[in-house]
Amino acid sequence: MTGPRPGCGGAALGLCWAMGKAPADPGRQVRASSRPQTVGDWLFGLFALARDEAVDDPSVMRAVDEVITAMGPEEFLVCLPGLREAFSVFPPAERQSLAAVVLSLHGTGTAGASALVRGGGPAPELVAEALAAEARAEALLSSAGLLGDHDG
């Protein structure tokens, strides 16, 4: 017998929430689901059943942002496909609103929200792979004593 599928926890929370039983601290539950391998599936389950409720509670997007920004490049690469699927639940206008929320969490203003949703730059997977490769190279150079504190 196998255990529950990764998105079941988010779906269970979403079902309860959609039926009127709001969680005490949904942000805490998002943070508790933060394993890179499963967070996207968990969020997909939540968003599929309680999209409006999740968007209306600011602690949810704040927690999603905290979980993602705490990840290293390798972990981000692992969770990226699931995250993309989770956010595919939202129509384009709502994705743009969510992008504006995330930008405001980082104090950058919301003007770039449409560009974030529209894309146009390199694929996020390529950027994450490049960051991971850069981190591996830096670790190798550092362990070989080839990196120093040079300020120019």
Secondary structure, DSSP 8 states (H G I E B T S, - for coil): -----TTHHHHHHHHHHHTT---S-HHHHHHHT--TTTHHHHHHHHHHHHHHHHHH-HHHHHHHHHHHHTS-HHHHHHHHHHHHHHHTTS-HHHHHHHHHHHHHHTTS-STTHHHHHH--SS-HHHHHHHHHHHHHHHHHHHHTT-------
